[in-house]
Amino acid sequence: MAYELREGSGSLFKNKQKEKDSQPNARGEAKIGGVVYEISAWTKRDKNGEPWQSLAIKPKEERESKPVKTGTFDDMSDDIPF
């Protein structure tokens, strides 16, 4: 059975590709109000050494829908060497 992202819930999974401390310890998704959000989590420590989670949350479409710059034939030079 495939995982179904349900309204008002989400999941975090260990980031197995973490190579630097600046990268999140866990990543996942949540669905709120019909919008899918990407979640990143970092485990940090307070002044007493107790662990806590810092989260970054953004709409998933934000990352996927960035426009791609493309050229046109008008940008090409007529000086083609062949």
PyMOL Python script that loads the backbone (N, CA, C, O; Angstrom):
from pymol import cmd

cmd.read_pdbstr("""\
ATOM      1  N   MET A   1       0.845  -1.180   0.000  1.00  0.00           N
ATOM      2  CA  MET A   1       0.000   0.000   0.000  1.00  0.00           C
ATOM      3  C   MET A   1       0.889   1.241   0.000  1.00  0.00           C
ATOM      4  O   MET A   1       1.804   1.349   0.816  1.00  0.00           O
ATOM      5  N   ALA A   2       0.626   2.163  -0.900  1.00  0.00           N
ATOM      6  CA  ALA A   2       1.418   3.387  -1.020  1.00  0.00           C
ATOM      7  C   ALA A   2       1.028   4.380   0.070  1.00  0.00           C
ATOM      8  O   ALA A   2      -0.103   4.371   0.554  1.00  0.00           O
ATOM      9  N   TYR A   3       1.966   5.226   0.445  1.00  0.00           N
ATOM     10  CA  TYR A   3       1.734   6.249   1.456  1.00  0.00           C
ATOM     11  C   TYR A   3       0.837   7.336   0.883  1.00  0.00           C
ATOM     12  O   TYR A   3       1.086   7.837  -0.213  1.00  0.00           O
ATOM     13  N   GLU A   4      -0.196   7.699   1.617  1.00  0.00           N
ATOM     14  CA  GLU A   4      -1.118   8.746   1.182  1.00  0.00           C
ATOM     15  C   GLU A   4      -0.972   9.951   2.108  1.00  0.00           C
ATOM     16  O   GLU A   4      -1.117   9.827   3.324  1.00  0.00           O
ATOM     17  N   LEU A   5      -0.689  11.098   1.536  1.00  0.00           N
ATOM     18  CA  LEU A   5      -0.571  12.330   2.302  1.00  0.00           C
ATOM     19  C   LEU A   5      -1.975  12.852   2.562  1.00  0.00           C
ATOM     20  O   LEU A   5      -2.669  13.274   1.637  1.00  0.00           O
ATOM     21  N   ARG A   6      -2.390  12.822   3.820  1.00  0.00           N
ATOM     22  CA  ARG A   6      -3.753  13.218   4.177  1.00  0.00           C
ATOM     23  C   ARG A   6      -3.795  14.646   4.701  1.00  0.00           C
ATOM     24  O   ARG A   6      -2.810  15.162   5.230  1.00  0.00           O
ATOM     25  N   GLU A   7      -4.946  15.268   4.545  1.00  0.00           N
ATOM     26  CA  GLU A   7      -5.175  16.635   5.004  1.00  0.00           C
ATOM     27  C   GLU A   7      -4.893  16.756   6.506  1.00  0.00           C
ATOM     28  O   GLU A   7      -5.361  15.946   7.306  1.00  0.00           O
ATOM     29  N   GLY A   8      -4.125  17.779   6.866  1.00  0.00           N
ATOM     30  CA  GLY A   8      -3.837  18.054   8.267  1.00  0.00           C
ATOM     31  C   GLY A   8      -2.775  17.163   8.883  1.00  0.00           C
ATOM     32  O   GLY A   8      -2.639  17.117  10.105  1.00  0.00           O
ATOM     33  N   SER A   9      -2.024  16.457   8.057  1.00  0.00           N
ATOM     34  CA  SER A   9      -0.971  15.589   8.597  1.00  0.00           C
ATOM     35  C   SER A   9       0.247  15.600   7.684  1.00  0.00           C
ATOM     36  O   SER A   9       0.207  16.127   6.572  1.00  0.00           O
ATOM     37  N   GLY A  10       1.312  15.018   8.170  1.00  0.00           N
ATOM     38  CA  GLY A  10       2.541  14.953   7.396  1.00  0.00           C
ATOM     39  C   GLY A  10       3.518  13.997   8.041  1.00  0.00           C
ATOM     40  O   GLY A  10       3.203  13.364   9.049  1.00  0.00           O
ATOM     41  N   SER A  11       4.693  13.891   7.470  1.00  0.00           N
ATOM     42  CA  SER A  11       5.720  12.988   7.968  1.00  0.00           C
ATOM     43  C   SER A  11       7.097  13.596   7.767  1.00  0.00           C
ATOM     44  O   SER A  11       7.325  14.363   6.831  1.00  0.00           O
ATOM     45  N   LEU A  12       8.016  13.240   8.665  1.00  0.00           N
ATOM     46  CA  LEU A  12       9.422  13.607   8.541  1.00  0.00           C
ATOM     47  C   LEU A  12      10.244  12.328   8.498  1.00  0.00           C
ATOM     48  O   LEU A  12       9.937  11.356   9.189  1.00  0.00           O
ATOM     49  N   PHE A  13      11.288  12.338   7.682  1.00  0.00           N
ATOM     50  CA  PHE A  13      12.182  11.193   7.563  1.00  0.00           C
ATOM     51  C   PHE A  13      13.621  11.657   7.706  1.00  0.00           C
ATOM     52  O   PHE A  13      13.955  12.780   7.329  1.00  0.00           O
ATOM     53  N   LYS A  14      14.461  10.810   8.239  1.00  0.00           N
ATOM     54  CA  LYS A  14      15.875  11.135   8.400  1.00  0.00           C
ATOM     55  C   LYS A  14      16.470  11.494   7.042  1.00  0.00           C
ATOM     56  O   LYS A  14      16.227  10.809   6.049  1.00  0.00           O
ATOM     57  N   ASN A  15      17.253  12.577   7.008  1.00  0.00           N
ATOM     58  CA  ASN A  15      17.909  13.014   5.782  1.00  0.00           C
ATOM     59  C   ASN A  15      19.172  12.181   5.599  1.00  0.00           C
ATOM     60  O   ASN A  15      20.210  12.488   6.186  1.00  0.00           O
ATOM     61  N   LYS A  16      19.090  11.136   4.794  1.00  0.00           N
ATOM     62  CA  LYS A  16      20.216  10.225   4.575  1.00  0.00           C
ATOM     63  C   LYS A  16      21.287  10.826   3.672  1.00  0.00           C
ATOM     64  O   LYS A  16      22.378  10.270   3.543  1.00  0.00           O
ATOM     65  N   GLN A  17      20.976  11.970   3.043  1.00  0.00           N
ATOM     66  CA  GLN A  17      21.932  12.620   2.141  1.00  0.00           C
ATOM     67  C   GLN A  17      22.658  13.782   2.807  1.00  0.00           C
ATOM     68  O   GLN A  17      23.348  14.543   2.128  1.00  0.00           O
ATOM     69  N   LYS A  18      22.518  13.933   4.114  1.00  0.00           N
ATOM     70  CA  LYS A  18      23.139  15.048   4.828  1.00  0.00           C
ATOM     71  C   LYS A  18      24.663  14.918   4.785  1.00  0.00           C
ATOM     72  O   LYS A  18      25.228  13.889   5.158  1.00  0.00           O
ATOM     73  N   GLU A  19      25.309  15.984   4.320  1.00  0.00           N
ATOM     74  CA  GLU A  19      26.761  16.008   4.230  1.00  0.00           C
ATOM     75  C   GLU A  19      27.384  17.119   5.068  1.00  0.00           C
ATOM     76  O   GLU A  19      28.561  17.045   5.421  1.00  0.00           O
ATOM     77  N   LYS A  20      26.579  18.174   5.395  1.00  0.00           N
ATOM     78  CA  LYS A  20      27.083  19.309   6.174  1.00  0.00           C
ATOM     79  C   LYS A  20      26.122  19.601   7.320  1.00  0.00           C
ATOM     80  O   LYS A  20      24.946  19.243   7.254  1.00  0.00           O
ATOM     81  N   ASP A  21      26.622  20.251   8.373  1.00  0.00           N
ATOM     82  CA  ASP A  21      25.782  20.615   9.512  1.00  0.00           C
ATOM     83  C   ASP A  21      24.666  21.576   9.131  1.00  0.00           C
ATOM     84  O   ASP A  21      23.633  21.621   9.799  1.00  0.00           O
ATOM     85  N   SER A  22      24.861  22.344   8.066  1.00  0.00           N
ATOM     86  CA  SER A  22      23.848  23.313   7.655  1.00  0.00           C
ATOM     87  C   SER A  22      22.643  22.644   6.985  1.00  0.00           C
ATOM     88  O   SER A  22      21.599  23.278   6.826  1.00  0.00           O
ATOM     89  N   GLN A  23      22.770  21.395   6.597  1.00  0.00           N
ATOM     90  CA  GLN A  23      21.671  20.677   5.964  1.00  0.00           C
ATOM     91  C   GLN A  23      20.759  20.080   7.034  1.00  0.00           C
ATOM     92  O   GLN A  23      21.225  19.739   8.121  1.00  0.00           O
ATOM     93  N   PRO A  24      19.454  19.949   6.734  1.00  0.00           N
ATOM     94  CA  PRO A  24      18.518  19.450   7.743  1.00  0.00           C
ATOM     95  C   PRO A  24      18.780  18.000   8.146  1.00  0.00           C
ATOM     96  O   PRO A  24      19.265  17.190   7.355  1.00  0.00           O
ATOM     97  N   ASN A  25      18.442  17.697   9.409  1.00  0.00           N
ATOM     98  CA  ASN A  25      18.537  16.327   9.915  1.00  0.00           C
ATOM     99  C   ASN A  25      17.381  15.472   9.381  1.00  0.00           C
ATOM    100  O   ASN A  25      17.518  14.260   9.216  1.00  0.00           O
ATOM    101  N   ALA A  26      16.247  16.121   9.117  1.00  0.00           N
ATOM    102  CA  ALA A  26      15.069  15.408   8.622  1.00  0.00           C
ATOM    103  C   ALA A  26      14.348  16.269   7.599  1.00  0.00           C
ATOM    104  O   ALA A  26      14.420  17.497   7.625  1.00  0.00           O
ATOM    105  N   ARG A  27      13.645  15.583   6.689  1.00  0.00           N
ATOM    106  CA  ARG A  27      12.866  16.271   5.655  1.00  0.00           C
ATOM    107  C   ARG A  27      11.548  15.536   5.491  1.00  0.00           C
ATOM    108  O   ARG A  27      11.437  14.351   5.803  1.00  0.00           O
ATOM    109  N   GLY A  28      10.554  16.256   4.998  1.00  0.00           N
ATOM    110  CA  GLY A  28       9.271  15.608   4.772  1.00  0.00           C
ATOM    111  C   GLY A  28       8.262  16.561   4.187  1.00  0.00           C
ATOM    112  O   GLY A  28       8.605  17.627   3.675  1.00  0.00           O
ATOM    113  N   GLU A  29       6.994  16.152   4.272  1.00  0.00           N
ATOM    114  CA  GLU A  29       5.902  16.937   3.701  1.00  0.00           C
ATOM    115  C   GLU A  29       4.708  16.906   4.635  1.00  0.00           C
ATOM    116  O   GLU A  29       4.562  15.994   5.449  1.00  0.00           O
ATOM    117  N   ALA A  30       3.857  17.912   4.510  1.00  0.00           N
ATOM    118  CA  ALA A  30       2.583  17.971   5.220  1.00  0.00           C
ATOM    119  C   ALA A  30       1.565  18.609   4.290  1.00  0.00           C
ATOM    120  O   ALA A  30       1.917  19.406   3.421  1.00  0.00           O
ATOM    121  N   LYS A  31       0.304  18.252   4.478  1.00  0.00           N
ATOM    122  CA  LYS A  31      -0.769  18.812   3.659  1.00  0.00           C
ATOM    123  C   LYS A  31      -1.706  19.593   4.573  1.00  0.00           C
ATOM    124  O   LYS A  31      -2.321  19.029   5.478  1.00  0.00           O
ATOM    125  N   ILE A  32      -1.806  20.897   4.327  1.00  0.00           N
ATOM    126  CA  ILE A  32      -2.640  21.778   5.150  1.00  0.00           C
ATOM    127  C   ILE A  32      -3.454  22.675   4.216  1.00  0.00           C
ATOM    128  O   ILE A  32      -2.896  23.361   3.359  1.00  0.00           O
ATOM    129  N   GLY A  33      -4.752  22.662   4.386  1.00  0.00           N
ATOM    130  CA  GLY A  33      -5.623  23.488   3.541  1.00  0.00           C
ATOM    131  C   GLY A  33      -5.525  23.136   2.074  1.00  0.00           C
ATOM    132  O   GLY A  33      -5.695  24.006   1.219  1.00  0.00           O
ATOM    133  N   GLY A  34      -5.253  21.878   1.762  1.00  0.00           N
ATOM    134  CA  GLY A  34      -5.139  21.435   0.381  1.00  0.00           C
ATOM    135  C   GLY A  34      -3.800  21.747  -0.265  1.00  0.00           C
ATOM    136  O   GLY A  34      -3.574  21.405  -1.425  1.00  0.00           O
ATOM    137  N   VAL A  35      -2.909  22.397   0.483  1.00  0.00           N
ATOM    138  CA  VAL A  35      -1.586  22.764  -0.040  1.00  0.00           C
ATOM    139  C   VAL A  35      -0.540  21.831   0.568  1.00  0.00           C
ATOM    140  O   VAL A  35      -0.537  21.609   1.779  1.00  0.00           O
ATOM    141  N   VAL A  36       0.348  21.284  -0.267  1.00  0.00           N
ATOM    142  CA  VAL A  36       1.426  20.424   0.217  1.00  0.00           C
ATOM    143  C   VAL A  36       2.627  21.305   0.549  1.00  0.00           C
ATOM    144  O   VAL A  36       3.072  22.105  -0.273  1.00  0.00           O
ATOM    145  N   TYR A  37       3.141  21.145   1.765  1.00  0.00           N
ATOM    146  CA  TYR A  37       4.283  21.912   2.241  1.00  0.00           C
ATOM    147  C   TYR A  37       5.500  21.001   2.395  1.00  0.00           C
ATOM    148  O   TYR A  37       5.380  19.841   2.790  1.00  0.00           O
ATOM    149  N   GLU A  38       6.659  21.544   2.079  1.00  0.00           N
ATOM    150  CA  GLU A  38       7.928  20.856   2.291  1.00  0.00           C
ATOM    151  C   GLU A  38       8.443  21.278   3.662  1.00  0.00           C
ATOM    152  O   GLU A  38       8.470  22.468   3.975  1.00  0.00           O
ATOM    153  N   ILE A  39       8.850  20.314   4.476  1.00  0.00           N
ATOM    154  CA  ILE A  39       9.324  20.595   5.831  1.00  0.00           C
ATOM    155  C   ILE A  39      10.771  20.127   5.961  1.00  0.00           C
ATOM    156  O   ILE A  39      11.113  19.014   5.559  1.00  0.00           O
ATOM    157  N   SER A  40      11.606  20.979   6.520  1.00  0.00           N
ATOM    158  CA  SER A  40      12.987  20.630   6.852  1.00  0.00           C
ATOM    159  C   SER A  40      13.162  20.848   8.345  1.00  0.00           C
ATOM    160  O   SER A  40      12.658  21.829   8.893  1.00  0.00           O
ATOM    161  N   ALA A  41      13.876  19.935   9.013  1.00  0.00           N
ATOM    162  CA  ALA A  41      14.052  20.029  10.463  1.00  0.00           C
ATOM    163  C   ALA A  41      15.520  19.849  10.837  1.00  0.00           C
ATOM    164  O   ALA A  41      16.210  18.971  10.320  1.00  0.00           O
ATOM    165  N   TRP A  42      15.977  20.707  11.752  1.00  0.00           N
ATOM    166  CA  TRP A  42      17.331  20.641  12.286  1.00  0.00           C
ATOM    167  C   TRP A  42      17.245  20.375  13.782  1.00  0.00           C
ATOM    168  O   TRP A  42      16.439  21.002  14.469  1.00  0.00           O
ATOM    169  N   THR A  43      18.056  19.460  14.300  1.00  0.00           N
ATOM    170  CA  THR A  43      18.115  19.220  15.736  1.00  0.00           C
ATOM    171  C   THR A  43      19.173  20.149  16.298  1.00  0.00           C
ATOM    172  O   THR A  43      20.334  20.117  15.888  1.00  0.00           O
ATOM    173  N   LYS A  44      18.753  20.983  17.251  1.00  0.00           N
ATOM    174  CA  LYS A  44      19.661  21.937  17.892  1.00  0.00           C
ATOM    175  C   LYS A  44      19.651  21.691  19.388  1.00  0.00           C
ATOM    176  O   LYS A  44      18.867  20.882  19.884  1.00  0.00           O
ATOM    177  N   ARG A  45      20.518  22.387  20.108  1.00  0.00           N
ATOM    178  CA  ARG A  45      20.585  22.240  21.568  1.00  0.00           C
ATOM    179  C   ARG A  45      20.447  23.604  22.221  1.00  0.00           C
ATOM    180  O   ARG A  45      21.016  24.590  21.752  1.00  0.00           O
ATOM    181  N   ASP A  46      19.675  23.652  23.327  1.00  0.00           N
ATOM    182  CA  ASP A  46      19.525  24.904  24.056  1.00  0.00           C
ATOM    183  C   ASP A  46      20.721  25.099  24.982  1.00  0.00           C
ATOM    184  O   ASP A  46      21.643  24.283  24.980  1.00  0.00           O
ATOM    185  N   LYS A  47      20.715  26.166  25.769  1.00  0.00           N
ATOM    186  CA  LYS A  47      21.863  26.486  26.629  1.00  0.00           C
ATOM    187  C   LYS A  47      22.126  25.419  27.691  1.00  0.00           C
ATOM    188  O   LYS A  47      23.227  25.350  28.236  1.00  0.00           O
ATOM    189  N   ASN A  48      21.124  24.585  27.990  1.00  0.00           N
ATOM    190  CA  ASN A  48      21.298  23.499  28.957  1.00  0.00           C
ATOM    191  C   ASN A  48      21.651  22.173  28.288  1.00  0.00           C
ATOM    192  O   ASN A  48      21.783  21.148  28.956  1.00  0.00           O
ATOM    193  N   GLY A  49      21.801  22.202  26.974  1.00  0.00           N
ATOM    194  CA  GLY A  49      22.162  21.000  26.238  1.00  0.00           C
ATOM    195  C   GLY A  49      20.981  20.132  25.838  1.00  0.00           C
ATOM    196  O   GLY A  49      21.163  19.039  25.302  1.00  0.00           O
ATOM    197  N   GLU A  50      19.764  20.617  26.098  1.00  0.00           N
ATOM    198  CA  GLU A  50      18.569  19.857  25.734  1.00  0.00           C
ATOM    199  C   GLU A  50      18.278  20.009  24.239  1.00  0.00           C
ATOM    200  O   GLU A  50      18.331  21.119  23.709  1.00  0.00           O
ATOM    201  N   PRO A  51      17.972  18.901  23.558  1.00  0.00           N
ATOM    202  CA  PRO A  51      17.688  18.997  22.124  1.00  0.00           C
ATOM    203  C   PRO A  51      16.304  19.596  21.837  1.00  0.00           C
ATOM    204  O   PRO A  51      15.358  19.417  22.604  1.00  0.00           O
ATOM    205  N   TRP A  52      16.218  20.313  20.705  1.00  0.00           N
ATOM    206  CA  TRP A  52      14.954  20.847  20.222  1.00  0.00           C
ATOM    207  C   TRP A  52      15.006  20.873  18.702  1.00  0.00           C
ATOM    208  O   TRP A  52      16.080  20.764  18.110  1.00  0.00           O
ATOM    209  N   GLN A  53      13.856  21.017  18.075  1.00  0.00           N
ATOM    210  CA  GLN A  53      13.768  20.988  16.623  1.00  0.00           C
ATOM    211  C   GLN A  53      13.473  22.373  16.061  1.00  0.00           C
ATOM    212  O   GLN A  53      12.550  23.053  16.509  1.00  0.00           O
ATOM    213  N   SER A  54      14.257  22.776  15.086  1.00  0.00           N
ATOM    214  CA  SER A  54      14.030  24.011  14.335  1.00  0.00           C
ATOM    215  C   SER A  54      13.453  23.595  12.984  1.00  0.00           C
ATOM    216  O   SER A  54      13.992  22.702  12.329  1.00  0.00           O
ATOM    217  N   LEU A  55      12.353  24.240  12.561  1.00  0.00           N
ATOM    218  CA  LEU A  55      11.683  23.858  11.322  1.00  0.00           C
ATOM    219  C   LEU A  55      11.688  24.970  10.284  1.00  0.00           C
ATOM    220  O   LEU A  55      11.645  26.153  10.623  1.00  0.00           O
ATOM    221  N   ALA A  56      11.742  24.580   9.029  1.00  0.00           N
ATOM    222  CA  ALA A  56      11.530  25.482   7.901  1.00  0.00           C
ATOM    223  C   ALA A  56      10.412  24.860   7.084  1.00  0.00           C
ATOM    224  O   ALA A  56      10.474  23.683   6.730  1.00  0.00           O
ATOM    225  N   ILE A  57       9.380  25.660   6.782  1.00  0.00           N
ATOM    226  CA  ILE A  57       8.209  25.153   6.079  1.00  0.00           C
ATOM    227  C   ILE A  57       7.897  26.083   4.907  1.00  0.00           C
ATOM    228  O   ILE A  57       7.797  27.298   5.083  1.00  0.00           O
ATOM    229  N   LYS A  58       7.744  25.510   3.711  1.00  0.00           N
ATOM    230  CA  LYS A  58       7.395  26.321   2.543  1.00  0.00           C
ATOM    231  C   LYS A  58       6.548  25.487   1.590  1.00  0.00           C
ATOM    232  O   LYS A  58       6.671  24.263   1.550  1.00  0.00           O
ATOM    233  N   PRO A  59       5.683  26.155   0.819  1.00  0.00           N
ATOM    234  CA  PRO A  59       4.870  25.409  -0.151  1.00  0.00           C
ATOM    235  C   PRO A  59       5.756  24.651  -1.120  1.00  0.00           C
ATOM    236  O   PRO A  59       6.733  25.199  -1.629  1.00  0.00           O
ATOM    237  N   LYS A  60       5.427  23.409  -1.377  1.00  0.00           N
ATOM    238  CA  LYS A  60       6.240  22.570  -2.255  1.00  0.00           C
ATOM    239  C   LYS A  60       6.300  23.119  -3.667  1.00  0.00           C
ATOM    240  O   LYS A  60       7.341  23.019  -4.316  1.00  0.00           O
ATOM    241  N   GLU A  61       5.205  23.700  -4.168  1.00  0.00           N
ATOM    242  CA  GLU A  61       5.181  24.235  -5.538  1.00  0.00           C
ATOM    243  C   GLU A  61       6.205  25.341  -5.724  1.00  0.00           C
ATOM    244  O   GLU A  61       6.694  25.557  -6.833  1.00  0.00           O
ATOM    245  N   GLU A  62       6.536  26.052  -4.633  1.00  0.00           N
ATOM    246  CA  GLU A  62       7.493  27.162  -4.715  1.00  0.00           C
ATOM    247  C   GLU A  62       8.809  26.698  -5.315  1.00  0.00           C
ATOM    248  O   GLU A  62       9.408  27.408  -6.123  1.00  0.00           O
ATOM    249  N   ARG A  63       9.257  25.529  -4.934  1.00  0.00           N
ATOM    250  CA  ARG A  63      10.529  25.006  -5.417  1.00  0.00           C
ATOM    251  C   ARG A  63      10.392  24.412  -6.817  1.00  0.00           C
ATOM    252  O   ARG A  63      11.303  24.529  -7.637  1.00  0.00           O
ATOM    253  N   GLU A  64       9.265  23.782  -7.085  1.00  0.00           N
ATOM    254  CA  GLU A  64       9.087  23.084  -8.353  1.00  0.00           C
ATOM    255  C   GLU A  64       8.703  23.988  -9.511  1.00  0.00           C
ATOM    256  O   GLU A  64       8.923  23.619 -10.664  1.00  0.00           O
ATOM    257  N   SER A  65       8.133  25.167  -9.245  1.00  0.00           N
ATOM    258  CA  SER A  65       7.604  25.977 -10.324  1.00  0.00           C
ATOM    259  C   SER A  65       8.443  27.197 -10.663  1.00  0.00           C
ATOM    260  O   SER A  65       7.925  28.158 -11.233  1.00  0.00           O
ATOM    261  N   LYS A  66       9.714  27.180 -10.328  1.00  0.00           N
ATOM    262  CA  LYS A  66      10.566  28.299 -10.703  1.00  0.00           C
ATOM    263  C   LYS A  66      10.683  28.347 -12.218  1.00  0.00           C
ATOM    264  O   LYS A  66      10.919  27.316 -12.847  1.00  0.00           O
ATOM    265  N   PRO A  67      10.523  29.517 -12.815  1.00  0.00           N
ATOM    266  CA  PRO A  67      10.593  29.609 -14.275  1.00  0.00           C
ATOM    267  C   PRO A  67      11.994  29.301 -14.795  1.00  0.00           C
ATOM    268  O   PRO A  67      12.997  29.642 -14.168  1.00  0.00           O
ATOM    269  N   VAL A  68      12.037  28.668 -15.923  1.00  0.00           N
ATOM    270  CA  VAL A  68      13.301  28.325 -16.557  1.00  0.00           C
ATOM    271  C   VAL A  68      13.543  29.334 -17.667  1.00  0.00           C
ATOM    272  O   VAL A  68      12.681  29.546 -18.520  1.00  0.00           O
ATOM    273  N   LYS A  69      14.715  29.958 -17.655  1.00  0.00           N
ATOM    274  CA  LYS A  69      15.035  30.948 -18.674  1.00  0.00           C
ATOM    275  C   LYS A  69      15.409  30.223 -19.964  1.00  0.00           C
ATOM    276  O   LYS A  69      16.267  29.340 -19.981  1.00  0.00           O
ATOM    277  N   THR A  70      14.750  30.615 -21.023  1.00  0.00           N
ATOM    278  CA  THR A  70      15.048  30.024 -22.322  1.00  0.00           C
ATOM    279  C   THR A  70      15.336  31.134 -23.309  1.00  0.00           C
ATOM    280  O   THR A  70      14.835  32.250 -23.167  1.00  0.00           O
ATOM    281  N   GLY A  71      16.131  30.830 -24.292  1.00  0.00           N
ATOM    282  CA  GLY A  71      16.458  31.802 -25.327  1.00  0.00           C
ATOM    283  C   GLY A  71      15.482  31.692 -26.479  1.00  0.00           C
ATOM    284  O   GLY A  71      14.629  30.806 -26.508  1.00  0.00           O
ATOM    285  N   THR A  72      15.617  32.596 -27.417  1.00  0.00           N
ATOM    286  CA  THR A  72      14.800  32.559 -28.624  1.00  0.00           C
ATOM    287  C   THR A  72      15.736  32.578 -29.819  1.00  0.00           C
ATOM    288  O   THR A  72      16.933  32.827 -29.678  1.00  0.00           O
ATOM    289  N   PHE A  73      15.194  32.320 -30.974  1.00  0.00           N
ATOM    290  CA  PHE A  73      16.018  32.364 -32.179  1.00  0.00           C
ATOM    291  C   PHE A  73      16.521  33.781 -32.451  1.00  0.00           C
ATOM    292  O   PHE A  73      17.537  33.963 -33.122  1.00  0.00           O
ATOM    293  N   ASP A  74      15.810  34.784 -31.932  1.00  0.00           N
ATOM    294  CA  ASP A  74      16.249  36.164 -32.127  1.00  0.00           C
ATOM    295  C   ASP A  74      17.570  36.435 -31.401  1.00  0.00           C
ATOM    296  O   ASP A  74      18.306  37.352 -31.766  1.00  0.00           O
ATOM    297  N   ASP A  75      17.868  35.630 -30.368  1.00  0.00           N
ATOM    298  CA  ASP A  75      19.102  35.808 -29.602  1.00  0.00           C
ATOM    299  C   ASP A  75      20.324  35.254 -30.338  1.00  0.00           C
ATOM    300  O   ASP A  75      21.460  35.531 -29.953  1.00  0.00           O
ATOM    301  N   MET A  76      20.092  34.483 -31.382  1.00  0.00           N
ATOM    302  CA  MET A  76      21.188  33.813 -32.067  1.00  0.00           C
ATOM    303  C   MET A  76      21.847  34.732 -33.087  1.00  0.00           C
ATOM    304  O   MET A  76      21.186  35.546 -33.733  1.00  0.00           O
ATOM    305  N   SER A  77      23.113  34.592 -33.214  1.00  0.00           N
ATOM    306  CA  SER A  77      23.879  35.370 -34.173  1.00  0.00           C
ATOM    307  C   SER A  77      23.736  34.767 -35.565  1.00  0.00           C
ATOM    308  O   SER A  77      23.562  33.556 -35.703  1.00  0.00           O
ATOM    309  N   ASP A  78      23.807  35.597 -36.589  1.00  0.00           N
ATOM    310  CA  ASP A  78      23.773  35.117 -37.960  1.00  0.00           C
ATOM    311  C   ASP A  78      25.147  34.629 -38.418  1.00  0.00           C
ATOM    312  O   ASP A  78      25.281  34.099 -39.520  1.00  0.00           O
ATOM    313  N   ASP A  79      26.167  34.806 -37.576  1.00  0.00           N
ATOM    314  CA  ASP A  79      27.534  34.433 -37.928  1.00  0.00           C
ATOM    315  C   ASP A  79      27.798  32.984 -37.554  1.00  0.00           C
ATOM    316  O   ASP A  79      28.632  32.708 -36.692  1.00  0.00           O
ATOM    317  N   ILE A  80      27.102  32.063 -38.189  1.00  0.00           N
ATOM    318  CA  ILE A  80      27.289  30.647 -37.923  1.00  0.00           C
ATOM    319  C   ILE A  80      28.371  30.124 -38.858  1.00  0.00           C
ATOM    320  O   ILE A  80      28.280  30.306 -40.072  1.00  0.00           O
ATOM    321  N   PRO A  81      29.400  29.473 -38.301  1.00  0.00           N
ATOM    322  CA  PRO A  81      30.572  29.085 -39.105  1.00  0.00           C
ATOM    323  C   PRO A  81      30.349  27.903 -40.016  1.00  0.00           C
ATOM    324  O   PRO A  81      31.330  27.418 -40.580  1.00  0.00           O
ATOM    325  N   PHE A  82      29.162  27.403 -40.207  1.00  0.00           N
ATOM    326  CA  PHE A  82      28.970  26.273 -41.110  1.00  0.00           C
ATOM    327  C   PHE A  82      27.822  26.477 -42.036  1.00  0.00           C
ATOM    328  O   PHE A  82      27.533  25.610 -42.861  1.00  0.00           O
TER     329      PHE A  82
END
""", "prot")
cmd.dss("prot")
cmd.show_as("cartoon", "prot")
cmd.util.cbc("prot")
cmd.orient("prot")
